[in-house]
């Protein structure tokens, strides 16, 4: 019931929306390679997957937070993602709204 921290993020674009709902972190990787049609991002820092290939993670390829930019993930500034990675554990609730 207490707000620990809040972050400015970038979510999915209209073509690649971030799914809304309640999920739980099921795996955490200090670094993860991400790829899909038209992109390859090596060593994405502080990756926490919460549903299929949707996750929260640090972002080094843009600094346009507050604007939809992703293929469905929640992009955070790397320092913010590090804080969240250290705070959250497997099973932590992720509420996307």
C-alpha positions, -999 to +999 in steps of 0.1 A: +000+000+000+030+023+000+046+037-031+083+028-031+094+046-062+080+057-096+096+059-130+090+076-163+089+048-189+082+041-225+057+014-234+047-002-267+036+017-298+001+014-313+015-012-337+031-032-308+011-024-277+020-033-241-005-058-228-026-045-199-033-067-169-018-083-138+013-105-142+042-117-121+079-116-128+089-151-138+126-147-147+153-121-142+184-117-163+212-092-157+215-091-195+194-105-223+195-104-260+163-092-276+153-096-312+123-096-334+113-085-369+136-056-378+156-053-346+183-070-326+194-056-292+223-073-275+229-072-238+197-055-227+203-047-190+182-056-160+156-077-178+126-090-159+101-110-179+065-110-167+045-125-196+059-145-225+084-121-241+071-090-224+093-075-198+106-046-179+142-036-187+169-010-190+172+009-223+204+021-239+191+028-275+168+058-267+162+084-241+127+094-251+109+082-220+073+091-216+067+084-253+056+050-266+087+035-282+089-003-277+077-035-292+055-041-262+080-041-233+083-015-206+115+005-212+132+021-183+162+043-179+191+019-170+196+033-135+159+029-128+158-006-142+188-015-119+169-002-088+138-022-098+159-053-106+174-052-071+140-044-055+118-070-072+120-107-069+106-136-089+068-135-083+066-098-078+033-084-092+035-063-124+003-043-128+001-028-163-026-002-168 
